[in-house]
Structure formats: structure tokens, C-alpha cells
Amino acid sequence: MKLNFKKNSAFVVAEIGNNHEGSFAIAKKLIQKAAKTGVNAVKFQTFKTNDFIINEEKKKILKKFEMSFDNFEKLKRLAHSYKLNFISTPLDLKSAKFLGKIADAIKIASGDNNYLDIIDLCLGYNKQVIISLGLLNPHETSKTIKEIINLSRSKLALKKISFLHCVSSYPVEYKDANLKRILELKKQWPNLKFGYSDHTKGIEACLAARVFGAEIIEKHFTLDKNFSSFRDHSLSADPNDMERLVLGIKNIENMTSKYSKFLSKDEKANKKIMRRQPFARKDIKKGDVIDNSNVKFLRPKVSTKPVNLNLFLGKKIKRNITKNSLIKLKYVI
């Protein structure tokens, strides 16, 4: 199932990650809830704990979160049944080889954007590969992107690579979100696709990232921000948040996707009732000269064609005009 990137429309990913905490039932429920919010894809992390981490304390936690390859295959089928793309981040080579067979796209975590072995392996599967750019300063970012371009096997392969601006702290303080980096990345690499992977609390950063041109928006997703003490829940969007995020992005796209030099239909109509017209301040006799003593400029009661008000002052009236009557241009000499 190919990723459905649409012009002038962001691809929104509900990053489930490990918020299932090892429960297959919760993972299924997260997919079902995500489908109702209007996102394009769900994303997980796929790993064999002993193959990517050595810290014994963290191993104990992650071992509980680890799910079998068989369960991930079932989750992919469930995602597809809801017309959602299935994406996952491999955290070891064995998991990368597995995802190369079943995933619609593969995501490279910020912690592995310098692990060229796993990137090279994933680029070989002829799938979309999405790479987070956290932990990299601007010089390192350029170096990494150039290395990945060199790893891509053809121009076609390069079109299947996307990069996400990311700040690797949990949560990210608003002052550290550095969203203008998206503009710099797009300016420096105009032929590449860039997006944003969010770790702030709330949905504002994702909306702002879309304004700055992020084509992929990835936001952590949970059933409940107070689900447990596991760190990721508190910085995740719950179903209501995610629904508002998707709607907000669509609204932003409607507001920013095109430029028109013409007035809208509603504004054209309003122009006819909001532009002031000359009205008689008192009874005016034929031959009188129009000035501020006998004319006042007011918004009309009914729709009228806007006129240049400067065409009235100092001009003579051709006919008698009663108080509060509209003075039409044809009434003046």
C-alpha cells in the first residue's frame, strides 16, 4: 500500500511508537482510534531489545514493550483495513529486514540518522524511507543528507526519501522547537521532501510547521495522556487532539495553498454595502454646490455600486434632493 502524498496536502502520521506498552489489544485500539481522526498513517517502533540497547535498566522496560513480528503483521493488516498506511521504525538490523517485507514505509529514528548500515539496508527495499534529523547541527545535517543522497541508488530512489526536522528532547519546550529550520532545509534542498516530527506538548507546533511548508507531520498518539508514567504519553496527542490537528492542518491548507489577486465572492458583495455613499444632510436645491454642510457620507442600506467620493464635493446638483436621500453620480454636474 503506497503512501498517498498529495500536492498541497500534508501527510499526517499518528506516531503510536511504544504507547501500547507491549499490549497487542491496546495497539489495535490505538489504530482504530487513529483511523477516526483522519490521519494518513500509523507508526510503531519495531525492535529486538537485546540487539539495540545495552543499558540493563532500560532493557527491563523495553522488553515489556517488545512485540513479536507476527503481531506487527497483524497490526499492518488492521491498519490497511482502515485504509491507513503502516509505518514502523526498526531499531536493529533484524527488525529492518522484517519491515522491508511488510511495512509501507520505514522510518529512521534521530538516534540512527548516522547509522548508515541500517539506512543503506532500508533504502534497498524500494519503499519510502523517512529520516528524522534530530541530534544534528546544521553542518552535520548537510553532511548526513549528502551521505544519504550518495547511498540512494537512483533518482527514483531519492524521490522515495523524506527528512523530518526534529528536536530530540521529551518534551520539547516551545522556545526550542526551532521550526524556522524547516524553511532553511527547504531552501537549501529544494528538490527534497521535508516534514516535522513533533515532541512538544499540544498541537500548535504541528500547525505552525505546516505553515512553514512541512509536507509530513508526525505526532505521538495515545489513548490518554495520563495512561501511565511512560514518558511519551504526556507529550502525545489523544484522539480529540489528533482530530483537531488534522482539521487544523486542512484549514491551514485552505488558507495558504493558493494566492488570488481577485476579491472573493463574499467580499465583492460586502464592498457594495460597506463602501460609503453620499447622502443629503438636509434638503438640497437644484444648483446648490455640494460641500460638507449639506452632504454626509454613510454606508448604504442596500447594495450599491461603490463610487469615488471625491467626485461629489464642489459639484453642483442638477435636481432637488430631499434630506437623507442618496445622491447619485448622475445628479451632479
C-alpha atoms as one frame of an Amber mdcrd trajectory, in Angstrom:
protein
   0.000   0.000   0.000   1.783   3.129  -1.246   1.945   6.325   0.775  -0.592
   8.731  -0.689   1.291  12.006  -0.849  -0.991  14.694  -2.294   0.011  18.080
  -3.635  -0.838  20.917  -1.232  -1.812  18.405   1.444   0.254  17.254   4.417
   0.700  13.558   5.134  -0.194  13.134   8.819   1.283  10.274  10.833  -0.038
   9.139  14.215   3.138   8.051  15.978   1.970   5.245  18.244   5.560   4.250
  18.945   5.553   2.286  22.175   2.422   3.808  23.679   0.833   0.356  23.502
   3.369  -0.654  26.187   3.543  -4.169  24.795  -0.202  -4.811  24.755  -1.446
  -6.092  21.394  -5.017  -5.195  22.379  -4.020  -1.590  23.142  -2.053  -1.397
  19.875  -5.174  -2.454  17.970  -7.298   0.081  19.817  -4.784   2.831  19.012
  -5.062   2.037  15.303  -8.853   2.041  15.475  -8.923   5.377  17.305  -6.339
   6.900  14.949  -8.441   5.918  11.929 -11.332   8.024  13.244  -9.183  11.167
  13.480  -8.434  11.384   9.764  -4.682  10.698   9.838  -2.978   9.074   6.855
  -0.801   6.565   8.674   0.109   4.951  11.975   3.697   4.370  13.024   5.251
   1.974  15.512   8.723   1.036  16.710   9.878  -2.481  15.913  12.817  -3.905
  17.828  14.557  -6.787  19.480  15.683  -5.259  22.742  18.933  -7.160  23.075
  20.007  -6.094  19.594  19.934  -2.344  20.092  20.446  -1.354  23.730  22.880
  -2.314  26.475  21.524  -0.346  29.434  20.097  -3.055  31.699  17.590  -0.780
  33.409  16.137   0.400  30.085  16.217  -3.162  28.800  13.766  -4.213  31.510
  11.291  -1.533  30.424  11.665  -2.064  26.693  11.497  -5.823  26.984   7.948
  -5.381  28.307   7.115  -3.173  25.308   8.605  -5.502  22.702   6.065  -7.092
  20.359   6.504 -10.070  18.060   6.934  -9.813  14.308   3.750 -11.844  13.974
   1.795  -9.211  15.915   3.195  -6.450  13.726   1.984  -8.278  10.629  -1.493
  -8.416  12.164  -1.319  -4.703  13.031  -0.367  -3.885   9.455  -3.390  -5.768
   8.160  -5.606  -3.977  10.665  -4.213  -0.590   9.590  -4.861  -1.452   5.943
  -8.418  -2.448   6.744  -8.913   1.152   7.906  -7.103   2.471   4.801  -4.172
   3.630   6.925  -0.558   3.222   5.882   1.555   1.124   8.223   4.969   2.597
   9.063   7.480   1.482  11.646  10.941   2.392  12.901  13.398  -0.509  13.043
  15.825  -0.237  15.934  18.008  -3.146  14.835  19.020  -4.777  11.573  16.861
  -7.855  12.087  13.785  -5.652  12.527  14.781  -3.604   9.486  14.864  -6.747
   7.345  11.438  -7.735   8.648   9.932  -4.290   7.963  11.451  -4.337   4.496
   8.992  -7.143   3.754   5.790  -5.824   5.353   5.856  -2.059   6.018   4.507
   0.570   3.640   7.353   2.867   4.666  10.286   2.724   7.041  11.159   5.494
   9.485  14.705   6.075  10.680  14.896   7.480  14.209  17.026  10.527  15.009
  19.299   8.320  17.085  20.119   6.305  13.964  20.465   9.023  11.324  24.226
   8.434  11.444  23.868   4.618  11.393  24.437   4.221   7.677  24.249   0.418
   7.776  20.578   0.439   8.709  19.804   3.360   6.372  21.521   1.642   3.451
  19.633  -1.571   4.183  16.272   0.229   4.287  16.956   2.163   1.069  17.327
  -1.153  -0.712  13.681  -2.162  -0.218  12.211   0.243  -2.791   9.976   1.787
  -0.122   9.516   5.277   1.198  12.172   5.951   3.833  11.543   8.809   6.265
  14.547  10.051   8.241  14.420  12.241  11.352  17.136  14.888  11.635  17.262
  15.243  15.423  20.640  15.445  17.207  22.273  17.095  14.159  23.604  20.638
  13.954  23.354  22.396  10.557  26.781  21.204   9.390  26.022  17.625  10.431
  22.600  17.838   8.786  24.122  18.787   5.433  26.723  16.053   5.754  24.087
  13.444   6.621  21.755  14.418   3.781  24.648  14.295   1.293  25.668  10.850
   2.568  22.109   9.569   2.208  21.819  11.026  -1.296  25.003   9.154  -2.186
  23.524   5.972  -0.738  20.364   6.273  -2.821  20.658   4.043  -5.816  18.946
   6.238  -8.415  16.928   9.432  -8.831  13.835   7.303  -8.349  15.195   6.082
  -5.027  15.937   9.668  -3.998  12.271  10.576  -4.577  11.387   7.936  -2.001
  13.382   9.665   0.758  11.918  12.265   3.118  13.529  14.116   6.008  11.844
  15.379   9.169  13.021  18.311  11.243  13.081  17.029  14.810  14.302  18.159
  18.215  15.249  15.122  20.277  14.101  16.090  23.749  10.998  14.880  25.568
   9.075  17.119  25.762  10.478  19.928  23.630   9.987  23.376  25.137   8.261
  25.762  22.715  11.299  28.062  22.684  13.436  25.136  21.479  11.169  23.888
  18.666  13.261  25.775  16.063  10.560  25.485  13.401  12.190  28.012  11.070
  14.761  25.332  10.389  12.141  23.809   8.065  12.366  26.923   5.885  16.162
  26.670   5.754  16.087  22.987   4.864  13.593  23.566   2.054  15.649  26.483
   0.750  18.913  24.523   0.845  17.441  21.331  -0.644  14.501  22.434  -2.842
  14.145  19.065  -4.562  13.758  17.030  -1.356  10.665  16.435   0.771  10.784
  17.792   4.333   8.416  17.405   7.250   8.297  17.679  11.020   8.393  15.152
  13.843   6.947  16.758  16.956   7.805  16.257  20.611   6.166  19.369  22.065
   3.037  19.265  24.194  -0.091  20.342  22.320  -0.708  20.613  18.587   0.393
  24.199  17.923   3.888  23.271  16.742   2.474  20.876  14.149   0.149  23.555
  12.789   2.978  26.088  12.624   5.213  23.538  10.899   2.598  23.121   8.181
   2.554  26.897   7.648   6.343  26.697   7.185   5.883  24.064   4.489   6.260
  20.729   6.300   4.849  18.083   3.957   4.800  15.293   6.551   3.570  15.866
  10.098   4.319  13.203  12.689   2.754  13.495  16.146   2.863  10.997  19.007
  -0.534   9.430  19.654  -2.066   7.940  22.788  -5.448   6.890  24.116  -4.939
   9.024  27.221  -2.124  11.443  28.118  -2.325  10.100  31.673  -2.346   6.466
  30.544   0.768   5.641  32.598   4.059   7.105  33.771   5.714   6.172  30.464
   7.229   9.424  29.161   5.684   9.522  25.683   2.033   9.650  26.778   2.230
  13.173  28.211   3.623  14.684  25.005   1.249  12.753  22.751  -1.999  13.814
  21.145  -5.073  11.975  22.389  -7.889  11.213  19.892  -9.554  14.606  20.373
  -6.234  16.424  19.931  -5.389  14.451  16.799  -8.774  15.135  15.262  -8.283
  18.857  15.892  -4.764  18.650  14.468  -5.949  17.038  11.222  -8.786  19.547
  10.868  -6.445  22.430  11.697  -3.991  21.367   9.005  -6.788  21.133   6.433
  -7.965  24.618   7.384  -4.430  25.963   7.093  -4.072  24.374   3.673  -7.302
  26.002   2.516  -5.974  29.352   3.711  -2.438  29.081   2.330  -2.394  26.769
  -0.688  -3.091  29.449  -3.300  -2.829  33.181  -3.939  -5.543  35.143  -5.725
  -5.368  38.758  -6.857  -9.166  38.871  -7.039 -11.724  39.615  -4.328 -13.756
  36.709  -3.047 -17.434  36.455  -3.950 -18.433  37.442  -0.406 -16.034  40.394
  -0.334 -17.399  41.683  -3.651 -20.897  41.602  -2.176 -19.759  43.284   1.052
 -17.966  46.004  -0.877 -21.340  47.184  -2.191 -22.806  47.644   1.287 -19.680
  48.709   3.203 -18.370  51.489   0.940 -19.804  54.863   1.918 -22.169  56.790
  -0.353 -23.147  60.495  -0.318 -26.465  61.302   1.360 -28.187  64.668   1.719
 -27.593  66.085   5.197 -30.583  68.390   4.583 -32.859  69.334   1.670 -30.686
  70.423  -1.260 -31.964  72.606  -4.078 -31.069  72.375  -7.733 -27.949  74.417
  -8.414 -26.584  74.139  -4.859 -22.911  73.221  -4.509 -22.199  70.039  -2.580
 -19.994  70.501   0.480 -19.687  69.094   4.000 -22.549  71.306   5.193 -25.163
  69.605   3.014 -23.771  66.114   2.422 -22.779  63.243   4.695 -21.046  60.030
   3.694 -22.707  56.894   5.127 -22.877  53.196   4.500 -25.970  52.497   2.373
 -28.973  50.395   3.425 -28.923  48.331   0.250 -26.260  47.080  -2.139 -24.981
  49.886  -4.378 -22.085  50.285  -6.752 -19.117  51.901  -4.948 -18.240  55.382
  -6.167 -15.329  57.794  -5.848 -16.471  60.186  -3.116 -14.132  62.906  -4.361
 -16.356  63.266  -7.444 -19.135  64.907  -5.366 -17.651  67.664  -3.217 -17.599
  71.023  -5.011 -20.028  69.899  -7.710 -23.459  71.392  -8.435 -26.698  69.466
  -8.039 -28.901  69.036 -11.148 -32.121  68.467  -9.213 -33.726  68.892  -5.821
 -32.682  66.313  -3.238 -34.629  65.645  -0.039 -32.918  65.113   3.309 -31.318
  61.646   3.841 -31.702  60.731   0.146 -28.858  59.036  -1.738 -27.079  61.432
  -4.090 -26.286  59.519  -7.269 -23.423  60.497  -9.559 -25.906  61.312 -12.331
 -27.404  64.030 -10.074 -24.273  66.217 -10.148 -22.742  68.425 -12.831
